[in-house]
Amino acid sequence: MLAAVKTPHTEIHMRGEIPASVLEALRAEYGLDLKVSEEDDEELVDVFATDWYQSVKSTTTPGDVLRIYRETRQLTQSELGHLLGGLVRQQISNMENGIRPISLVMARKLAKVFAIPADRFLAL
């Protein structure tokens, strides 16, 4: 079941079994603007195979990837440096800004911290 609400400032998508109490609350809030569909007509796409992803990937540097993962984990540069064995904030900043390359050894350390493959941090 898919419930979608479109108002000038609100769009809500819910998937799976939506409790009746939630639907009632949505109807009370949005009235006739509420559209409910029991079909999931959205086709799933492998994002890694899309032209958009390939375009973004080609312009994303290892430093950009590092910044994205660090910010996603809500770590400061200093906190990440500490997790990497006592690196100073400036070293993390230099890697993120492309001033200092990310070595294979560093990529492996980052991979352990973020639990992802090391090649995400390497320019291949």
WOZI-V853655 format. One record per backbone hydrogen bond with DSSP energy under -0.5 kcal/mol. NH is the residue of the N-H (numbers start at 1). CO is the residue of the C=O. Records with the same first field share a line. If there is no record, write none. Layout:
NH->CO ; CO
//
This chain:
2->37
3->14
4->35
5->12
6->33
7->5 ; 10
10->7
12->5
14->3
18->16
19->17
22->19
23->19
24->20
25->21
26->22
27->23
28->24
29->25
30->26
31->27
33->30
34->31
35->4
37->2
41->39
47->45
49->46
50->47
54->50
55->51
56->52
57->53
58->54
59->55 ; 56
60->56 ; 57
61->59
65->61
66->62
67->63
68->64
69->65
70->66
71->67
72->68
73->69
74->71
75->70
80->76
81->77
82->78
83->79
84->80
85->82
86->81
87->81
91->88
92->88
93->89
94->90
95->91
96->92
97->93
98->95
99->94
100->94
103->101
107->103
108->104
109->105
110->106
111->107
112->108
113->109
114->110
115->111
116->111
120->117
121->118
122->119
124->122
//
